[in-house]
């Protein structure tokens, strides 16, 4: 059984679970598992079966697709209060993962067993709607990603990323390359070019954006 304080945090971030009858909510929490996972740890890998449905309490995770050549493409991030669409689809289809999940910032989470997730999905219409809404949102994001990869050059995608992130962009060159599905050396060279143009200033572990209008204009060239 989850500690009452953990139960309270779960209900605060996932309030739809509070609509369950008390007895069923008690059973749900009795079958759930509380976990802490350090940054950098592998949550799940490609072709692994899905062992449960995560409810994030703190931290963040990234879902990444790898190519046969070893290049990684960042797909999306999962934050507290959100659900992972890849996990949902794997549980609903009884299929293995087709990407891997990596802890970005140390995670606190509660994991529901597959049976509990399927019961929630079948019983709570609002929970089912929330899962489908997340599918819709992520599909739009992934379509935008496919469009960017297919039709934008890497330097334009880099400029778009710098504009979209909070300034300064607190990411290493490697982290930026991972998110763009590219190589650190290429990203570093492009960032140096942006710095030479006066658009950014490179600092240790971060990029300070100096000219947002110039970057935005470059994105739509």
Secondary structure, 3 states (H helix, E strand, C coil): CCCHHHHHHHHHHCHHHHHCCHHHHHHHHHHCEEEEECCCCEEECCCCCCCCEEEEEEEEEEEEEECCCCCEEEEEEEECCCCCHHHHHHHHHCCCCCCEEEEEEEEEEEEECHHHHHHHHHHCHHHHHHHHHHHHHHHHHHHHHHHHHHHCCHHHHHHHHHHHCCCCECCCHHHHHHHHCCCHHHHHHHHHHHHHCCCEEEECCEEEECCHHHHHHHHCC
